[in-house]
Each structure stands twice: as structure tokens, then as C-alpha cells.
Amino acid sequence: MNSIHVFRKLGLIAIAGALSAAAAFAQSSNPASEQLKKSMDAGMRSMQGMKLSGDTDMDFAMMMKMHHQQALEMAKVQVQQGRSAPLKTMAQKIIDDQTKEIAQLDAWMQQHHR
């Protein structure tokens, strides 16, 4: 067997190993982790689909609000299903702080809506 065949065979073995590892990871993930990922993916799709106004201030406020809402969803999952007390405390702080910031962004957008 020449060296090209050996490298191809080794490459196929490496690919098979990587696929097995990916499948094992997918099976080992838990519903809460999947919920976090789905939330993040949905938020990214929403932000990418957002129509910009052309007003930097308004666009910042709209995108930041969506960003904060995304953080709220993820933080709620952590508070409900996470195990780490320090991370649960941080997640609750994110919920508290960003809920207030969303209200401030909403108020600003209401006052500056054109």
C-alpha cells in the first residue's frame, strides 16, 4: 500500500472518529442545554432579520433590546435548571438588570418614535 492510500485510510478513520464524537456529544447534551442553544439561535435569526431604520440611535435601541431579551431567556433557563449557585445568582442578576434596561430602551424608543 502506498503512502497516499495510507493517508486516505487514516483520514477516513479520523472523520469516522470525529462523527462518533459529535454523535456522542449530541446524545449527552441535556434538554436545558438544547433550550439555551435554541434560544440563542432564535435570537440570532431575529437580529439578522431585523430591518434597520437608518437611525443609529433607534437601531442600537432595537438591537440592544433584542440582545437583552435573548439574555433573559438564557438566564431564566439557568435559574430554573442550572446547578451552579454562583451562575444561578449571576443569571438572576442578569434577569433583574436587563429587565430594567429593556424598560428603559422601550421608554426611549416610545419617546423617539418617528
MMTF fields as JSON, N, C-alpha, C and O atoms, coordinates in Angstrom:
{
  "mmtfVersion": "1.0.0",
  "mmtfProducer": "UNKNOWN",
  "numBonds": 455,
  "numAtoms": 456,
  "numGroups": 114,
  "numChains": 1,
  "numModels": 1,
  "chainsPerModel": [1],
  "groupsPerChain": [114],
  "chainIdList": ["A"],
  "bondAtomList": [4, 2, 8, 6, 12, 10, 16, 14, 20, 18, 24, 22, 28, 26, 32, 30, 36, 34, 40, 38, 44, 42, 48, 46, 52, 50, 56, 54, 60, 58, 64, 62, 68, 66, 72, 70, 76, 74, 80, 78, 84, 82, 88, 86, 92, 90, 96, 94, 100, 98, 104, 102, 108, 106, 112, 110, 116, 114, 120, 118, 124, 122, 128, 126, 132, 130, 136, 134, 140, 138, 144, 142, 148, 146, 152, 150, 156, 154, 160, 158, 164, 162, 168, 166, 172, 170, 176, 174, 180, 178, 184, 182, 188, 186, 192, 190, 196, 194, 200, 198, 204, 202, 208, 206, 212, 210, 216, 214, 220, 218, 224, 222, 228, 226, 232, 230, 236, 234, 240, 238, 244, 242, 248, 246, 252, 250, 256, 254, 260, 258, 264, 262, 268, 266, 272, 270, 276, 274, 280, 278, 284, 282, 288, 286, 292, 290, 296, 294, 300, 298, 304, 302, 308, 306, 312, 310, 316, 314, 320, 318, 324, 322, 328, 326, 332, 330, 336, 334, 340, 338, 344, 342, 348, 346, 352, 350, 356, 354, 360, 358, 364, 362, 368, 366, 372, 370, 376, 374, 380, 378, 384, 382, 388, 386, 392, 390, 396, 394, 400, 398, 404, 402, 408, 406, 412, 410, 416, 414, 420, 418, 424, 422, 428, 426, 432, 430, 436, 434, 440, 438, 444, 442, 448, 446, 452, 450],
  "bondOrderList": [1, 1, 1, 1, 1, 1, 1, 1, 1, 1, 1, 1, 1, 1, 1, 1, 1, 1, 1, 1, 1, 1, 1, 1, 1, 1, 1, 1, 1, 1, 1, 1, 1, 1, 1, 1, 1, 1, 1, 1, 1, 1, 1, 1, 1, 1, 1, 1, 1, 1, 1, 1, 1, 1, 1, 1, 1, 1, 1, 1, 1, 1, 1, 1, 1, 1, 1, 1, 1, 1, 1, 1, 1, 1, 1, 1, 1, 1, 1, 1, 1, 1, 1, 1, 1, 1, 1, 1, 1, 1, 1, 1, 1, 1, 1, 1, 1, 1, 1, 1, 1, 1, 1, 1, 1, 1, 1, 1, 1, 1, 1, 1, 1],
  "groupList": [{"groupName": "MET", "atomNameList": ["N", "CA", "C", "O"], "elementList": ["N", "C", "C", "O"], "formalChargeList": [0, 0, 0, 0], "bondAtomList": [1, 0, 2, 1, 3, 2], "bondOrderList": [1, 1, 2], "singleLetterCode": "M", "chemCompType": "L-PEPTIDE LINKING"}, {"groupName": "ASN", "atomNameList": ["N", "CA", "C", "O"], "elementList": ["N", "C", "C", "O"], "formalChargeList": [0, 0, 0, 0], "bondAtomList": [1, 0, 2, 1, 3, 2], "bondOrderList": [1, 1, 2], "singleLetterCode": "N", "chemCompType": "L-PEPTIDE LINKING"}, {"groupName": "SER", "atomNameList": ["N", "CA", "C", "O"], "elementList": ["N", "C", "C", "O"], "formalChargeList": [0, 0, 0, 0], "bondAtomList": [1, 0, 2, 1, 3, 2], "bondOrderList": [1, 1, 2], "singleLetterCode": "S", "chemCompType": "L-PEPTIDE LINKING"}, {"groupName": "ILE", "atomNameList": ["N", "CA", "C", "O"], "elementList": ["N", "C", "C", "O"], "formalChargeList": [0, 0, 0, 0], "bondAtomList": [1, 0, 2, 1, 3, 2], "bondOrderList": [1, 1, 2], "singleLetterCode": "I", "chemCompType": "L-PEPTIDE LINKING"}, {"groupName": "HIS", "atomNameList": ["N", "CA", "C", "O"], "elementList": ["N", "C", "C", "O"], "formalChargeList": [0, 0, 0, 0], "bondAtomList": [1, 0, 2, 1, 3, 2], "bondOrderList": [1, 1, 2], "singleLetterCode": "H", "chemCompType": "L-PEPTIDE LINKING"}, {"groupName": "VAL", "atomNameList": ["N", "CA", "C", "O"], "elementList": ["N", "C", "C", "O"], "formalChargeList": [0, 0, 0, 0], "bondAtomList": [1, 0, 2, 1, 3, 2], "bondOrderList": [1, 1, 2], "singleLetterCode": "V", "chemCompType": "L-PEPTIDE LINKING"}, {"groupName": "PHE", "atomNameList": ["N", "CA", "C", "O"], "elementList": ["N", "C", "C", "O"], "formalChargeList": [0, 0, 0, 0], "bondAtomList": [1, 0, 2, 1, 3, 2], "bondOrderList": [1, 1, 2], "singleLetterCode": "F", "chemCompType": "L-PEPTIDE LINKING"}, {"groupName": "ARG", "atomNameList": ["N", "CA", "C", "O"], "elementList": ["N", "C", "C", "O"], "formalChargeList": [0, 0, 0, 0], "bondAtomList": [1, 0, 2, 1, 3, 2], "bondOrderList": [1, 1, 2], "singleLetterCode": "R", "chemCompType": "L-PEPTIDE LINKING"}, {"groupName": "LYS", "atomNameList": ["N", "CA", "C", "O"], "elementList": ["N", "C", "C", "O"], "formalChargeList": [0, 0, 0, 0], "bondAtomList": [1, 0, 2, 1, 3, 2], "bondOrderList": [1, 1, 2], "singleLetterCode": "K", "chemCompType": "L-PEPTIDE LINKING"}, {"groupName": "LEU", "atomNameList": ["N", "CA", "C", "O"], "elementList": ["N", "C", "C", "O"], "formalChargeList": [0, 0, 0, 0], "bondAtomList": [1, 0, 2, 1, 3, 2], "bondOrderList": [1, 1, 2], "singleLetterCode": "L", "chemCompType": "L-PEPTIDE LINKING"}, {"groupName": "GLY", "atomNameList": ["N", "CA", "C", "O"], "elementList": ["N", "C", "C", "O"], "formalChargeList": [0, 0, 0, 0], "bondAtomList": [1, 0, 2, 1, 3, 2], "bondOrderList": [1, 1, 2], "singleLetterCode": "G", "chemCompType": "PEPTIDE LINKING"}, {"groupName": "ALA", "atomNameList": ["N", "CA", "C", "O"], "elementList": ["N", "C", "C", "O"], "formalChargeList": [0, 0, 0, 0], "bondAtomList": [1, 0, 2, 1, 3, 2], "bondOrderList": [1, 1, 2], "singleLetterCode": "A", "chemCompType": "L-PEPTIDE LINKING"}, {"groupName": "GLN", "atomNameList": ["N", "CA", "C", "O"], "elementList": ["N", "C", "C", "O"], "formalChargeList": [0, 0, 0, 0], "bondAtomList": [1, 0, 2, 1, 3, 2], "bondOrderList": [1, 1, 2], "singleLetterCode": "Q", "chemCompType": "L-PEPTIDE LINKING"}, {"groupName": "PRO", "atomNameList": ["N", "CA", "C", "O"], "elementList": ["N", "C", "C", "O"], "formalChargeList": [0, 0, 0, 0], "bondAtomList": [1, 0, 2, 1, 3, 2], "bondOrderList": [1, 1, 2], "singleLetterCode": "P", "chemCompType": "L-PEPTIDE LINKING"}, {"groupName": "GLU", "atomNameList": ["N", "CA", "C", "O"], "elementList": ["N", "C", "C", "O"], "formalChargeList": [0, 0, 0, 0], "bondAtomList": [1, 0, 2, 1, 3, 2], "bondOrderList": [1, 1, 2], "singleLetterCode": "E", "chemCompType": "L-PEPTIDE LINKING"}, {"groupName": "ASP", "atomNameList": ["N", "CA", "C", "O"], "elementList": ["N", "C", "C", "O"], "formalChargeList": [0, 0, 0, 0], "bondAtomList": [1, 0, 2, 1, 3, 2], "bondOrderList": [1, 1, 2], "singleLetterCode": "D", "chemCompType": "L-PEPTIDE LINKING"}, {"groupName": "THR", "atomNameList": ["N", "CA", "C", "O"], "elementList": ["N", "C", "C", "O"], "formalChargeList": [0, 0, 0, 0], "bondAtomList": [1, 0, 2, 1, 3, 2], "bondOrderList": [1, 1, 2], "singleLetterCode": "T", "chemCompType": "L-PEPTIDE LINKING"}, {"groupName": "TRP", "atomNameList": ["N", "CA", "C", "O"], "elementList": ["N", "C", "C", "O"], "formalChargeList": [0, 0, 0, 0], "bondAtomList": [1, 0, 2, 1, 3, 2], "bondOrderList": [1, 1, 2], "singleLetterCode": "W", "chemCompType": "L-PEPTIDE LINKING"}],
  "groupTypeList": [0, 1, 2, 3, 4, 5, 6, 7, 8, 9, 10, 9, 3, 11, 3, 11, 10, 11, 9, 2, 11, 11, 11, 11, 6, 11, 12, 2, 2, 1, 13, 11, 2, 14, 12, 9, 8, 8, 2, 0, 15, 11, 10, 0, 7, 2, 0, 12, 10, 0, 8, 9, 2, 10, 15, 16, 15, 0, 15, 6, 11, 0, 0, 0, 8, 0, 4, 4, 12, 12, 11, 9, 14, 0, 11, 8, 5, 12, 5, 12, 12, 10, 7, 2, 11, 13, 9, 8, 16, 0, 11, 12, 8, 3, 3, 15, 15, 12, 16, 8, 14, 3, 11, 12, 9, 15, 11, 17, 0, 12, 12, 4, 4, 7],
  "groupIdList": [1, 2, 3, 4, 5, 6, 7, 8, 9, 10, 11, 12, 13, 14, 15, 16, 17, 18, 19, 20, 21, 22, 23, 24, 25, 26, 27, 28, 29, 30, 31, 32, 33, 34, 35, 36, 37, 38, 39, 40, 41, 42, 43, 44, 45, 46, 47, 48, 49, 50, 51, 52, 53, 54, 55, 56, 57, 58, 59, 60, 61, 62, 63, 64, 65, 66, 67, 68, 69, 70, 71, 72, 73, 74, 75, 76, 77, 78, 79, 80, 81, 82, 83, 84, 85, 86, 87, 88, 89, 90, 91, 92, 93, 94, 95, 96, 97, 98, 99, 100, 101, 102, 103, 104, 105, 106, 107, 108, 109, 110, 111, 112, 113, 114],
  "secStructList": [7, 7, 2, 2, 2, 2, 2, 2, 2, 2, 2, 2, 2, 2, 2, 2, 2, 2, 2, 2, 2, 2, 2, 2, 2, 2, 2, 2, 7, 7, 2, 2, 2, 2, 2, 2, 2, 2, 2, 2, 2, 2, 2, 2, 2, 2, 2, 2, 2, 7, 7, 7, 7, 1, 7, 2, 2, 2, 2, 2, 2, 2, 2, 2, 2, 2, 2, 2, 2, 2, 2, 2, 2, 2, 2, 2, 2, 2, 2, 2, 2, 7, 7, 7, 2, 2, 2, 2, 2, 2, 2, 2, 2, 2, 2, 2, 2, 2, 2, 2, 2, 2, 2, 2, 2, 2, 2, 2, 2, 2, 2, 6, 7, 7],
  "xCoordList": [0.851, 0.0, 0.897, 1.818, 0.627, 1.471, 1.009, -0.042, 1.815, 1.545, 0.239, -0.402, -0.173, -1.438, -2.607, -3.513, -2.592, -3.674, -3.691, -4.759, -2.518, -2.435, -3.027, -3.8, -2.659, -3.195, -4.709, -5.415, -5.204, -6.659, -7.341, -8.361, -6.779, -7.367, -7.353, -8.341, -6.218, -6.129, -7.125, -7.733, -7.285, -8.247, -9.667, -10.434, -10.018, -11.362, -11.572, -12.656, -10.537, -10.634, -10.832, -11.637, -10.091, -10.226, -11.623, -12.217, -12.148, -13.501, -14.523, -15.427, -14.386, -15.317, -15.256, -16.285, -14.066, -13.915, -14.569, -15.231, -14.386, -14.993, -16.51, -17.184, -17.053, -18.508, -19.039, -20.101, -18.304, -18.717, -18.715, -19.626, -17.671, -17.59, -18.737, -19.333, -19.046, -20.154, -21.476, -22.309, -21.674, -22.909, -23.006, -24.082, -21.898, -21.893, -22.202, -22.947, -21.632, -21.908, -23.379, -24.006, -23.928, -25.341, -26.231, -27.234, -25.877, -26.68, -26.503, -27.42, -25.321, -25.062, -25.601, -25.685, -25.97, -26.479, -27.855, -28.602, -28.168, -29.437, -30.458, -30.098, -31.722, -32.77, -32.543, -32.856, -32.007, -31.766, -30.699, -30.822, -29.659, -28.617, -29.194, -28.871, -30.033, -30.684, -31.571, -31.639, -32.249, -33.106, -32.26, -32.662, -31.093, -30.194, -29.782, -29.809, -29.406, -28.956, -30.086, -29.883, -31.274, -32.411, -32.734, -33.042, -32.662, -32.929, -31.916, -32.281, -30.647, -29.606, -29.768, -29.644, -30.042, -30.226, -31.411, -31.322, -32.519, -33.707, -33.406, -33.824, -32.685, -32.32, -31.421, -31.582, -30.482, -29.591, -30.368, -30.135, -31.287, -32.106, -32.946, -33.069, -33.521, -34.335, -33.505, -33.937, -32.323, -31.473, -31.031, -30.982, -30.71, -30.278, -31.421, -31.186, -32.653, -33.805, -34.362, -35.277, -33.826, -34.326, -34.062, -32.962, -35.075, -34.919, -34.372, -34.932, -33.289, -32.68, -33.43, -33.941, -33.485, -34.196, -33.305, -33.796, -32.001, -31.075, -30.709, -29.81, -31.402, -31.127, -30.287, -30.783, -29.036, -28.125, -28.67, -28.57, -29.24, -29.768, -30.92, -30.957, -31.847, -33.002, -32.554, -33.033, -31.647, -31.166, -30.44, -30.607, -29.643, -28.969, -29.999, -29.888, -30.994, -32.013, -32.768, -32.999, -33.152, -33.897, -33.041, -33.498, -31.795, -30.93, -30.528, -30.442, -30.284, -29.9, -31.062, -30.859, -32.272, -33.446, -33.536, -33.742, -33.385, -33.455, -32.327, -32.534, -31.147, -29.995, -30.295, -30.006, -30.873, -31.212, -32.307, -32.257, -33.281, -34.342, -33.756, -34.184, -32.787, -32.092, -31.4, -31.486, -30.721, -30.036, -31.034, -30.75, -32.196, -33.225, -33.666, -33.782, -33.908, -34.338, -33.296, -33.626, -32.036, -30.978, -30.813, -30.608, -30.9, -30.745, -31.87, -31.636, -33.074, -34.198, -33.963, -34.292, -33.401, -33.08, -32.055, -32.185, -31.034, -30.001, -30.588, -30.278, -31.436, -32.044, -32.884, -32.851, -33.631, -34.525, -33.8, -34.178, -32.76, -32.197, -30.704, -30.164, -30.04, -28.601, -28.309, -29.179, -27.072, -26.669, -25.743, -25.684, -25.022, -24.036, -24.721, -25.369, -24.566, -25.164, -24.635, -25.429, -23.304, -22.821, -23.39, -23.703, -23.521, -24.091, -25.578, -26.09, -26.276, -27.698, -27.873, -28.789, -26.989, -27.028, -26.751, -27.428, -25.75, -25.436, -26.602, -26.943, -27.211, -28.347, -29.512, -30.175, -29.754, -30.833, -30.522, -31.415, -29.255, -28.845, -29.048, -29.476, -28.739, -28.965, -30.448, -30.822, -31.288, -32.745, -33.181, -33.908, -32.736, -33.136, -32.634, -33.402, -31.344, -30.736, -31.266, -31.601, -31.337, -31.7, -33.195, -33.618, -33.995, -35.42, -35.584, -36.387, -34.824, -34.862, -34.351, -34.929, -33.271, -32.711, -33.662, -33.748, -34.371, -35.361, -36.449, -36.886, -36.886, -37.901, -37.365, -38.101, -36.098, -35.502, -35.409, -35.686, -35.022, -34.944, -36.332, -36.496, -37.336, -38.708, -39.166, -39.757, -38.891, -39.296, -38.607, -39.243, -37.324, -36.605, -37.196, -37.421, -37.446, -37.992, -39.369, -39.688, -40.2, -41.531, -41.405, -42.151, -40.46, -40.281, -39.695, -39.931, -38.94, -38.225, -38.768, -38.135, -39.933, -40.528, -40.932, -41.577, -40.541, -40.845, -41.833, -42.208],
  "yCoordList": [-1.173, 0.0, 1.236, 1.336, 2.182, 3.375, 4.405, 4.258, 5.444, 6.429, 7.187, 7.59, 7.392, 8.098, 7.286, 7.841, 5.981, 5.126, 5.117, 5.119, 5.107, 5.118, 6.418, 6.4, 7.558, 8.842, 8.914, 9.437, 8.398, 8.373, 7.533, 7.935, 6.378, 5.484, 6.157, 6.114, 6.778, 7.49, 8.649, 8.909, 9.337, 10.436, 9.952, 10.583, 8.834, 8.271, 7.841, 8.021, 7.274, 6.868, 8.102, 8.083, 9.174, 10.408, 11.0, 11.45, 11.001, 11.521, 10.682, 11.225, 9.365, 8.48, 8.738, 8.738, 8.956, 9.245, 10.552, 10.645, 11.563, 12.869, 12.781, 13.38, 12.037, 11.872, 11.128, 11.464, 10.119, 9.385, 10.288, 10.239, 11.118, 12.035, 13.04, 13.349, 13.548, 14.506, 13.847, 14.459, 12.601, 11.895, 11.659, 11.795, 11.311, 11.093, 12.389, 12.389, 13.501, 14.795, 15.147, 15.594, 14.946, 15.267, 14.456, 14.966, 13.197, 12.343, 12.732, 12.552, 13.273, 13.58, 14.938, 15.221, 15.786, 17.092, 16.936, 16.008, 17.85, 17.734, 18.726, 19.649, 18.541, 19.425, 20.907, 21.771, 21.203, 22.607, 23.207, 24.352, 22.439, 22.922, 23.144, 24.13, 22.242, 22.393, 23.632, 24.343, 23.89, 25.067, 26.345, 27.303, 26.349, 27.501, 27.729, 28.859, 26.67, 26.769, 27.243, 28.117, 26.67, 27.08, 28.551, 29.277, 28.982, 30.379, 31.291, 32.311, 30.919, 31.73, 31.759, 32.816, 30.615, 30.556, 31.417, 32.139, 31.338, 32.13, 33.622, 34.408, 34.005, 35.406, 35.907, 37.025, 35.075, 35.456, 35.618, 36.562, 34.693, 34.804, 36.08, 36.776, 36.38, 37.596, 38.848, 39.76, 38.894, 40.068, 40.205, 41.313, 39.084, 39.142, 39.568, 40.196, 39.229, 39.578, 40.959, 41.412, 41.632, 42.937, 43.985, 44.077, 44.757, 45.846, 47.063, 47.504, 47.584, 48.761, 50.012, 50.095, 50.974, 52.217, 53.245, 54.176, 53.064, 54.067, 55.106, 55.919, 55.081, 55.973, 55.164, 54.212, 55.536, 54.771, 54.575, 53.48, 55.613, 55.513, 54.507, 53.655, 54.614, 53.714, 52.274, 51.337, 52.107, 50.761, 50.152, 48.968, 50.948, 50.468, 50.024, 48.936, 50.86, 50.542, 49.266, 48.415, 49.129, 47.927, 46.665, 45.642, 46.76, 45.584, 45.248, 44.076, 46.267, 46.015, 45.402, 44.522, 45.865, 45.278, 43.794, 42.964, 43.459, 42.062, 41.254, 40.121, 41.841, 41.19, 40.908, 39.823, 41.892, 41.717, 40.667, 39.871, 40.661, 39.648, 38.245, 37.307, 38.118, 36.855, 36.444, 35.293, 37.392, 37.118, 36.71, 35.827, 37.348, 36.988, 35.537, 34.802, 35.133, 33.755, 32.761, 31.762, 33.033, 32.127, 32.13, 31.079, 33.298, 33.401, 32.662, 32.046, 32.721, 32.0, 30.499, 29.812, 29.984, 28.548, 28.211, 27.201, 29.058, 28.807, 28.817, 27.943, 29.805, 29.885, 28.639, 28.094, 28.197, 27.054, 25.716, 24.813, 25.573, 24.245, 24.124, 23.018, 25.231, 25.169, 24.583, 24.533, 24.143, 23.56, 24.469, 24.385, 25.334, 26.179, 27.353, 28.181, 27.41, 28.514, 29.879, 30.803, 30.037, 31.338, 31.726, 32.894, 30.764, 31.083, 31.378, 32.226, 30.689, 30.978, 32.394, 33.116, 32.777, 34.137, 35.162, 36.186, 34.886, 35.787, 35.866, 36.95, 34.733, 34.706, 35.538, 36.252, 35.445, 36.234, 37.723, 38.536, 38.079, 39.483, 39.959, 41.089, 39.097, 39.435, 39.689, 40.647, 38.83, 39.0, 40.338, 41.092, 40.625, 41.876, 43.107, 44.024, 43.114, 44.283, 44.503, 45.625, 43.427, 43.605, 43.819, 44.379, 43.379, 43.708, 45.22, 45.824, 45.828, 47.285, 47.993, 48.988, 47.476, 48.1, 47.992, 48.914, 46.872, 46.73, 47.787, 48.391, 48.011, 49.039, 50.426, 51.24, 50.694, 51.982, 52.125, 53.192, 51.05, 51.092, 51.301, 52.078, 50.594, 50.769, 52.213, 52.798, 52.782, 54.168, 55.122, 56.033, 54.917, 55.778, 55.653, 56.655, 54.408, 54.209, 54.847, 55.406, 54.775, 55.398, 56.911, 57.521, 57.513, 58.968, 59.433, 60.565, 58.57, 58.967, 58.295, 58.318, 57.708, 57.047, 58.113, 59.105, 57.886, 58.885, 58.361, 59.056],
  "zCoordList": [0.0, 0.0, 0.0, 0.81, -0.913, -0.96, 0.069, 0.693, 0.228, 1.281, 1.055, 2.026, -0.188, -0.461, 0.082, 0.702, -0.146, 0.362, 1.887, 2.5, 2.49, 3.956, 4.495, 5.453, 3.873, 4.333, 4.149, 5.011, 3.043, 2.823, 3.889, 4.449, 4.164, 5.163, 6.539, 7.271, 6.877, 8.159, 8.211, 9.25, 7.086, 7.02, 7.248, 7.974, 6.629, 6.822, 8.266, 8.821, 8.874, 10.283, 11.166, 12.097, 10.868, 11.656, 11.506, 12.485, 10.28, 10.049, 10.8, 11.435, 10.735, 11.444, 12.943, 13.619, 13.458, 14.888, 15.272, 16.306, 14.44, 14.711, 14.679, 15.516, 13.719, 13.644, 14.858, 15.381, 15.307, 16.5, 17.724, 18.551, 17.828, 18.961, 18.917, 19.948, 17.73, 17.587, 17.959, 18.627, 17.529, 17.862, 19.364, 19.946, 19.987, 21.442, 22.171, 23.151, 21.697, 22.32, 22.188, 23.149, 21.004, 20.772, 21.692, 22.192, 21.924, 22.795, 24.255, 25.055, 24.62, 26.012, 26.434, 27.63, 25.475, 25.852, 26.497, 26.186, 27.386, 28.102, 27.555, 26.823, 27.904, 27.376, 27.701, 26.882, 28.874, 29.223, 28.311, 27.875, 28.027, 27.119, 25.725, 25.062, 25.294, 23.991, 23.983, 22.981, 25.096, 25.219, 25.103, 24.443, 25.747, 25.643, 24.197, 23.709, 23.52, 22.123, 21.216, 20.373, 21.385, 20.555, 20.774, 19.829, 22.024, 22.353, 21.674, 21.09, 21.754, 21.137, 19.619, 19.0, 19.026, 17.566, 17.125, 16.132, 17.863, 17.517, 17.622, 16.77, 18.661, 18.825, 17.701, 17.213, 17.303, 16.21, 14.9, 14.144, 14.644, 13.422, 13.454, 12.446, 14.613, 14.733, 14.495, 13.79, 15.078, 14.902, 13.443, 12.908, 12.806, 11.418, 10.494, 9.462, 10.864, 10.048, 10.332, 9.644, 11.33, 11.731, 10.652, 10.107, 10.365, 9.393, 10.132, 11.135, 9.625, 10.235, 9.802, 8.685, 10.7, 10.419, 9.72, 9.08, 9.852, 9.337, 10.381, 10.166, 11.509, 12.64, 13.629, 14.232, 13.795, 14.641, 16.048, 16.602, 16.628, 17.991, 18.062, 18.949, 17.129, 17.131, 16.854, 17.494, 15.911, 15.591, 16.787, 17.079, 17.471, 18.682, 19.713, 20.276, 19.959, 20.967, 20.603, 21.461, 19.331, 18.905, 19.042, 19.551, 18.579, 18.637, 20.067, 20.435, 20.863, 22.255, 23.033, 23.87, 22.755, 23.41, 23.066, 23.952, 21.806, 21.395, 22.038, 22.473, 22.093, 22.729, 24.204, 24.708, 24.884, 26.301, 26.476, 27.414, 25.594, 25.688, 25.538, 26.211, 24.661, 24.476, 25.776, 26.203, 26.389, 27.656, 28.735, 29.544, 28.75, 29.734, 29.572, 30.552, 28.338, 28.096, 28.568, 29.208, 28.254, 28.668, 30.186, 30.793, 30.793, 32.244, 32.969, 34.009, 32.433, 33.05, 33.035, 34.002, 31.957, 31.893, 32.968, 33.66, 33.108, 34.115, 35.522, 36.332, 35.815, 37.154, 37.432, 38.535, 36.434, 36.629, 36.63, 37.376, 35.802, 35.612, 35.871, 35.87, 36.088, 36.345, 37.718, 38.587, 37.897, 39.188, 39.981, 41.208, 39.285, 39.951, 40.647, 40.006, 41.969, 42.732, 42.267, 42.094, 42.056, 41.594, 40.211, 39.979, 39.312, 38.0, 38.096, 37.365, 38.989, 39.181, 39.736, 39.343, 40.648, 41.204, 40.112, 40.031, 39.268, 38.162, 37.19, 36.715, 36.892, 35.963, 36.512, 35.76, 37.806, 38.397, 38.311, 38.072, 38.504, 38.374, 36.926, 36.692, 35.974, 34.559, 34.324, 33.647, 34.882, 34.733, 35.305, 34.659, 36.51, 37.176, 36.417, 36.126, 36.101, 35.459, 34.05, 33.671, 33.279, 31.877, 31.686, 30.675, 32.649, 32.6, 32.728, 32.016, 33.635, 33.803, 32.543, 32.106, 31.968, 30.778, 29.581, 28.769, 29.475, 28.399, 28.566, 27.587, 29.803, 30.06, 29.676, 29.12, 29.968, 29.6, 28.08, 27.533, 27.408, 25.944, 25.336, 24.395, 25.887, 25.398, 25.572, 24.664, 26.739, 27.004, 26.026, 25.495, 25.791, 24.858, 23.453, 22.773, 23.027, 21.673, 21.543, 20.493, 22.599, 22.562, 22.397, 21.631, 23.117, 23.05, 21.715, 21.292, 21.061, 19.846, 18.579, 17.523, 18.712, 17.539, 16.53, 16.869, 15.302, 14.251, 13.297, 12.352]
}
